[in-house]
Amino acid sequence: MANIARQSGFVTEVRQATRELWLALQKLEAMQREWNALDYDNTLTEEAFGGENAPITAQNVSDVVFTTANAIRAVLDAGNGTNLARLL
């Protein structure tokens, strides 16, 4: 009985992680639009990288917002998006 409960819990956790991944990608893609609209290539200030954001750079942020998010989107568009959508 405990094994069935753990298996059910496992499936639930996978589904939750899937929803979080799905939503995180959507958020990063929305942040691409914000980056472009506010021209962060030219307007992101050094002050944005103080405190808890040190020693992150604008390039580090851009790499995640664009390069990594686009790579994840490409993987999903190649057929893996269906795998995620089945568990949403």
N, C-alpha and C positions, 0 to 999 in steps of 0.2 A: 504493500500500500504506500509506504513512504517513497518507494522508487517511482511510482506513478505520480505522486505529488511533486517530486523533484523534476520529473520529466515535463510535467505541465508548467511548472515554474520556469524551467529552462526555455520552453517555447514562448512563454510570456515575455521573458527577458530579451529574447532574440527579436520579438516583435517590437518591443519598446526601443531597443537599440536601432532597429530599422527605421522607426518613425523619427528618432533623433537625427539619424544620418540624412534622411530625406529632407527634414526641415532645415538642418544645418546647411545643406547644399543650396536650398532655396534662399536662405538668408545670405549666403556668400554671393550668390548671383544677383540679389537685390543690391548688395554692397558694391558690386561692379558698376551698377547704374549710378549709385551715389558718388562713387569715386570719379566717374566720368563727368557727371553733372556739376560737381564742385571742383573739378580740375585739380584733384589732389596731387597729380604729378607735379604741379607747380605751386600749389597753395598749402600743402600740408606743412605745418610749421615744426620747428625743432622742439618747441614746448610740448608738442603732443607725445614726445618720446622721453619725457622725464618721469621720475618716480617709478611706479610699477611697470612702465613701458620701456625703461632703460634695460639693456642696450639695443632694443629693437630698432630697426631702421625702416624708412619708407619702402625700401626695396623688399625687405622681409615681408611687410604687410602686403605689398603688391603681388609678391610671389604666391601668397596664399589666396588672395582675393581673385587673382586672374589665373595664374599658371596651374595651381593645384585644383582650384574649383573647376576649371575647364577640363583638366585631365580626368577628374571624377565624372564630370558630365559625359565625356567621350566614352568612358567605360560603361556608363549606364545606357547611353544611346546605342552601344554595340550589342545590346541585348540584356545586360544585367539589370537594367531598370525594371524589367518585367519581374525579375526575381524579388526585388524590393517591393514592388507594387502588390504582389500577391500577399504580402504579410502586413500591409498597412491596415 
